[in-house]
Amino acid sequence: MSIVVALTKVREKCGLTGTTYDARINNLIADWVPVIEFAVRADFVADTANTGLQATLNLGATELVAGEFLDQLSRESGATEAFYFGWFEVTPNWRRAGDPSGLKQQGALRLAPYLKHTDALQGSLGVLAGGSREGEV
């Protein structure tokens, strides 16, 4: 069995109710799931009798895909604009530019115990939850 990421679950994680972004999400699922599956040790992916493990892998992968979608959405024109009126200020409430929702980090941390040794990955997931050039917020 392989890792499964459902479009409806990604929409749910992203808080989307319509079908406007379905094609983009499906493309991300097609791109990311094979990479995530490659990064996870094969014995964990193949352990289909362990339903809890499979649910954990699927949830971690779903969080990674949803986080990447929200990251891409945040880069669209107008998504991060701020409004200032005197002392009143409205700005996006994102702490991390590459992971505004924190879902990519959450998914990467959920999958961390099941990943291949980092030498075998050669950067597949290495940047997703990595350090920062700035101090912690």
Salt bridges, closest charged atoms under 4 A:
ASP22 OD1 - ARG11 NE 2.86
ASP43 OD2 - ARG41 NH2 2.57
GLU63 OE2 - LYS13 NZ 3.89
GLU63 OE2 - ARG110 NH2 2.79
GLU68 OE1 - LYS104 NZ 3.00
ASP71 OD2 - ARG75 NH1 2.84
ASP71 OD2 - LYS104 NZ 3.25
GLU76 OE2 - ARG24 NH1 2.44
ASP119 OD2 - HIS117 ND1 3.55
